[in-house]
Amino acid sequence: MKQIALLTFIAVGTLFLKGCTSSNGKADGYGNFEATEVKVAAEGNGKLMAFEVAEGATLEKGALVGYIDTVALGLKRDQLLVQKEVIRSKSKGVLSQINVLGSQLKTAQVNKERIERLMEDQAATQKQLDDVNGEIEVIHNRIRSVEVQNAPVVNELKSIDVQLAQIADQIKKCWIVNPLQGTVLTKYVEPSEVVGFGTPLYKIADLTEMELRVYVSETQLAALSVGQKVVVKVDSGTDMKSYPGIISWIAPEAEFTPKIIQTKEERVTLVYAVKVKVSNDGSLKIGMPGEMWLSDAK
């Protein structure tokens, strides 16, 4: 009997020691799942002519999901194009003068080259060269004078081009293009509503990869590092479902324990936030509670 009692004591002691050196049966961190949520807003003003967005739908990056009325912008663009043509017609006379003077300048330069060659053979005089140089200078002055007269027209045409570019940019921004692949979380407006610049249209998030934000004490920091593999567990009926996770971020500063997940006594405890990336199989939702386990990680 003494031998049996001794063996029983040794077995119990061994289990006790194992329990002391392993996990205490509690997770190393508790928190909730998050995802990067993007609120897509209108970049134009007007009536929402089409808007093909539904909550829970998956949208591809770059997908056209709707557009805002662009009739007013189109009319403004047409008006500017007409103004541009009117100004061009007025400037044609000035431009034709520049073309004529350019031809005269070219002829004078050819004469100058011919006279210079003749002077080498002593078949022309210095006066002839001086006369053609004077003619060239006069033509240059006349060209500059015409260009000065034409400057306001040129500047006006440039101003219209700038306005046309602005109209084109505004029309482009009336097309609602989805910025990232993800799932629509919330829809704020419906077709035929009038929206303005900055009006929220819908909220979208990429749920293929979630982040579990947990909080750990200062004593746990030594066992954690960015890139470390951990196990994330969530409730699944009466059991727990496990996911492989990787620590992606550790807060550089401590904060007080969030009230929403801790008891009153623990609210004054300083903790560090940790984010764990987890691939989502479709079961993980934003706000769902989860646990981080270090002892189960391989």
C-alpha positions as CSV (number, residue, x, y, z in Angstrom):
1,M,0.0,0.0,0.0
2,K,2.9,2.4,0.8
3,Q,4.4,1.7,-2.7
4,I,1.0,2.4,-4.4
5,A,0.6,5.6,-2.4
6,L,4.2,6.7,-3.4
7,L,3.5,6.1,-7.1
8,T,0.3,8.0,-6.9
9,F,2.1,10.9,-5.3
10,I,4.8,10.9,-7.9
11,A,2.2,10.9,-10.8
12,V,0.2,13.8,-9.2
13,G,3.4,15.7,-8.7
14,T,4.4,15.2,-12.3
15,L,1.1,16.5,-13.6
16,F,1.4,19.5,-11.3
17,L,4.8,20.3,-12.6
18,K,3.6,20.0,-16.2
19,G,0.7,22.3,-15.5
20,C,3.1,24.9,-14.0
21,T,5.4,24.8,-17.1
22,S,2.7,24.9,-19.7
23,S,-0.3,27.2,-20.4
24,N,-2.7,27.8,-17.6
25,G,-5.6,27.0,-19.9
26,K,-6.2,30.7,-20.8
27,A,-5.5,32.5,-24.0
28,D,-2.5,34.9,-24.2
29,G,-4.7,37.7,-25.6
30,Y,-8.3,38.5,-26.1
31,G,-9.8,41.0,-28.6
32,N,-12.0,41.6,-31.7
33,F,-11.5,41.2,-35.4
34,E,-11.0,44.3,-37.5
35,A,-10.7,45.1,-41.2
36,T,-9.6,48.3,-43.0
37,E,-12.8,50.0,-43.9
38,V,-12.9,52.5,-46.8
39,K,-15.8,55.0,-47.0
40,V,-16.3,55.9,-50.7
41,A,-17.6,59.4,-51.2
42,A,-18.9,61.4,-54.2
43,E,-16.4,63.6,-56.1
44,G,-19.0,65.4,-58.1
45,N,-22.2,67.3,-57.6
46,G,-25.6,66.4,-59.0
47,K,-28.2,63.7,-59.4
48,L,-27.1,60.1,-59.0
49,M,-28.2,58.6,-62.3
50,A,-27.1,55.1,-61.6
51,F,-25.8,53.3,-58.6
52,E,-25.3,49.5,-58.7
53,V,-24.2,48.7,-55.1
54,A,-25.7,46.3,-52.7
55,E,-24.8,45.5,-49.1
56,G,-22.9,42.2,-48.9
57,A,-21.9,42.3,-52.6
58,T,-18.3,41.8,-53.6
59,L,-16.9,44.4,-55.9
60,E,-13.7,44.3,-58.0
61,K,-11.2,47.0,-57.9
62,G,-11.8,49.5,-60.7
63,A,-15.4,48.4,-61.3
64,L,-17.8,51.2,-62.4
65,V,-20.6,51.2,-59.9
66,G,-22.5,54.3,-60.9
67,Y,-22.3,57.9,-62.2
68,I,-23.6,61.4,-61.5
69,D,-25.4,63.6,-64.0
70,T,-23.0,65.4,-66.3
71,V,-25.4,67.3,-68.5
72,A,-24.5,70.7,-67.1
73,L,-20.8,70.0,-67.4
74,G,-21.2,68.8,-71.0
75,L,-23.0,72.0,-71.9
76,K,-20.3,74.1,-70.3
77,R,-17.7,72.2,-72.3
78,D,-19.5,72.8,-75.5
79,Q,-19.8,76.5,-74.8
80,L,-16.0,76.7,-74.2
81,L,-15.3,74.9,-77.4
82,V,-17.4,77.4,-79.3
83,Q,-15.6,80.3,-77.6
84,K,-12.3,78.7,-78.6
85,E,-13.3,78.5,-82.3
86,V,-14.4,82.2,-82.3
87,I,-11.1,83.3,-80.8
88,R,-9.2,81.2,-83.3
89,S,-11.0,82.8,-86.2
90,K,-10.1,86.2,-84.9
91,S,-6.5,85.3,-84.6
92,K,-6.2,83.8,-88.1
93,G,-5.4,87.3,-89.6
94,V,-2.6,87.9,-87.1
95,L,-1.3,84.4,-87.6
96,S,-1.3,84.9,-91.4
97,Q,0.8,88.0,-90.9
98,I,3.3,86.1,-89.0
99,N,3.5,83.5,-91.7
100,V,4.0,86.1,-94.4
101,L,6.7,87.8,-92.4
102,G,8.3,84.4,-91.8
103,S,8.5,83.9,-95.6
104,Q,10.0,87.3,-96.1
105,L,12.6,86.6,-93.4
106,K,13.6,83.3,-95.0
107,T,14.1,85.1,-98.4
108,A,16.2,87.8,-96.8
109,Q,18.4,85.3,-95.1
110,V,18.9,83.5,-98.4
111,N,19.9,86.8,-100.0
112,K,22.3,87.5,-97.2
113,E,24.1,84.1,-97.7
114,R,24.3,84.8,-101.4
115,I,25.8,88.3,-100.9
116,E,28.3,86.9,-98.4
117,R,29.5,84.4,-101.0
118,L,29.7,87.1,-103.7
119,M,31.8,89.3,-101.3
120,E,34.3,86.5,-101.0
121,D,34.7,86.7,-104.8
122,Q,34.6,90.5,-104.5
123,A,31.5,90.6,-106.6
124,A,29.3,92.4,-104.0
125,T,29.8,95.4,-101.8
126,Q,29.6,95.9,-98.1
127,K,26.6,98.2,-98.6
128,Q,24.6,95.4,-100.1
129,L,25.3,93.2,-97.1
130,D,24.4,96.1,-94.7
131,D,21.1,96.6,-96.6
132,V,20.1,93.0,-96.3
133,N,21.0,92.8,-92.6
134,G,18.9,95.9,-92.1
135,E,16.0,94.3,-93.9
136,I,16.3,91.2,-91.7
137,E,16.3,93.3,-88.6
138,V,13.2,95.1,-89.7
139,I,11.4,91.8,-90.4
140,H,12.3,90.6,-86.9
141,N,10.9,93.7,-85.3
142,R,7.7,93.4,-87.3
143,I,7.3,89.7,-86.2
144,R,7.8,90.7,-82.5
145,S,5.3,93.5,-82.9
146,V,2.7,91.1,-84.4
147,E,3.4,88.5,-81.6
148,V,2.8,91.2,-79.0
149,Q,-0.5,92.0,-80.6
150,N,-1.4,88.3,-80.7
151,A,-0.3,87.6,-77.1
152,P,-3.8,88.4,-75.5
153,V,-5.4,86.0,-78.0
154,V,-2.9,83.3,-77.3
155,N,-3.4,83.7,-73.5
156,E,-7.1,83.6,-73.9
157,L,-6.8,80.3,-75.9
158,K,-4.6,78.9,-73.1
159,S,-7.2,80.0,-70.5
160,I,-9.9,78.1,-72.4
161,D,-7.7,75.0,-72.7
162,V,-7.3,75.1,-68.9
163,Q,-11.0,75.4,-68.3
164,L,-11.6,72.5,-70.7
165,A,-9.1,70.4,-68.8
166,Q,-11.0,71.2,-65.6
167,I,-14.3,70.3,-67.1
168,A,-12.9,67.0,-68.3
169,D,-11.6,66.2,-64.8
170,Q,-15.0,67.0,-63.3
171,I,-16.8,64.8,-65.8
172,K,-14.3,62.0,-65.0
173,K,-15.0,62.3,-61.3
174,C,-18.7,61.9,-61.9
175,W,-18.0,58.3,-62.7
176,I,-18.0,56.3,-59.5
177,V,-15.2,53.8,-59.6
178,N,-14.7,51.3,-56.8
179,P,-11.2,51.8,-55.3
180,L,-10.5,48.3,-54.0
181,Q,-11.6,44.8,-54.1
182,G,-13.8,43.9,-51.2
183,T,-17.3,43.5,-49.7
184,V,-19.8,46.3,-49.3
185,L,-20.5,46.8,-45.7
186,T,-22.9,49.7,-45.8
187,K,-24.8,51.6,-48.5
188,Y,-25.7,55.2,-47.8
189,V,-27.6,56.5,-50.9
190,E,-29.9,55.3,-53.6
191,P,-30.2,56.1,-57.3
192,S,-31.9,59.5,-58.1
193,E,-30.7,61.1,-54.9
194,V,-28.8,64.4,-55.3
195,V,-25.3,64.2,-53.9
196,G,-22.6,66.7,-53.4
197,F,-18.8,66.6,-53.2
198,G,-17.8,64.5,-50.2
199,T,-21.2,62.8,-49.7
200,P,-20.6,59.2,-48.4
201,L,-21.9,56.7,-50.9
202,Y,-20.9,53.3,-49.4
203,K,-18.4,51.6,-47.1
204,I,-16.3,48.7,-48.3
205,A,-13.6,46.5,-46.8
206,D,-11.4,43.7,-48.0
207,L,-12.5,40.7,-45.7
208,T,-10.2,38.1,-47.3
209,E,-7.7,38.9,-44.5
210,M,-8.7,40.1,-41.1
211,E,-6.8,41.5,-38.2
212,L,-7.4,40.4,-34.6
213,R,-6.5,43.3,-32.2
214,V,-5.6,41.9,-28.8
215,Y,-4.1,43.4,-25.7
216,V,-1.2,42.0,-23.7
217,S,0.6,43.0,-20.6
218,E,4.1,44.3,-20.4
219,T,5.4,40.9,-19.1
220,Q,4.1,39.2,-22.2
221,L,6.0,41.5,-24.6
222,A,9.2,39.6,-24.4
223,A,7.6,36.6,-25.9
224,L,6.1,38.5,-28.9
225,S,7.7,39.7,-32.1
226,V,6.4,41.0,-35.4
227,G,6.2,38.1,-37.9
228,Q,5.7,35.5,-35.1
229,K,3.3,32.7,-35.8
230,V,0.4,32.3,-33.4
231,V,-2.9,30.5,-33.3
232,V,-6.2,32.4,-33.3
233,K,-9.3,30.7,-31.9
234,V,-13.0,31.7,-32.2
235,D,-16.2,30.2,-30.9
236,S,-17.7,27.6,-33.1
237,G,-20.8,26.2,-31.6
238,T,-19.8,24.3,-28.4
239,D,-16.1,24.1,-29.6
240,M,-13.4,26.5,-30.6
241,K,-12.2,26.9,-34.2
242,S,-8.5,27.5,-34.8
243,Y,-6.8,29.7,-37.5
244,P,-3.1,30.2,-38.2
245,G,-2.1,33.8,-37.6
246,I,0.9,36.1,-37.8
247,I,1.7,39.1,-35.6
248,S,1.8,42.1,-37.9
249,W,2.1,45.0,-35.4
250,I,2.9,45.7,-31.8
251,A,2.0,49.0,-30.3
252,P,5.0,51.1,-29.3
253,E,3.2,52.7,-26.4
254,A,1.1,51.3,-23.6
255,E,-2.6,52.3,-23.1
256,F,-5.2,51.6,-20.5
257,T,-7.2,48.4,-21.0
258,P,-10.3,49.0,-23.1
259,K,-13.4,49.0,-21.0
260,I,-15.4,46.9,-23.5
261,I,-13.4,43.7,-23.0
262,Q,-12.1,43.8,-19.4
263,T,-13.5,43.8,-15.9
264,K,-13.6,46.9,-13.8
265,E,-10.5,45.9,-11.8
266,E,-8.5,45.5,-15.0
267,R,-9.5,48.8,-16.6
268,V,-6.6,50.6,-14.9
269,T,-4.0,48.1,-16.2
270,L,-1.6,49.3,-18.8
271,V,-1.5,47.0,-21.8
272,Y,-0.1,46.9,-25.3
273,A,-2.2,46.4,-28.4
274,V,-1.1,43.7,-30.8
275,K,-2.5,43.0,-34.3
276,V,-2.6,39.4,-35.7
277,K,-3.3,38.8,-39.4
278,V,-5.6,35.9,-40.2
279,S,-6.8,34.6,-43.5
280,N,-10.6,34.6,-43.6
281,D,-12.5,31.5,-44.8
282,G,-15.7,33.5,-44.7
283,S,-16.5,32.8,-41.1
284,L,-14.7,35.7,-39.5
285,K,-16.7,38.9,-39.2
286,I,-15.8,42.5,-38.1
287,G,-16.3,42.8,-34.4
288,M,-16.2,39.1,-33.7
289,P,-14.3,38.2,-30.5
290,G,-11.2,36.1,-30.8
291,E,-8.3,34.7,-28.8
292,M,-4.6,34.6,-29.4
293,W,-2.7,31.5,-28.3
294,L,1.1,31.2,-28.3
295,S,1.4,27.7,-26.7
296,D,-0.5,26.1,-29.6
297,A,1.6,27.8,-32.4
298,K,4.0,25.6,-34.3
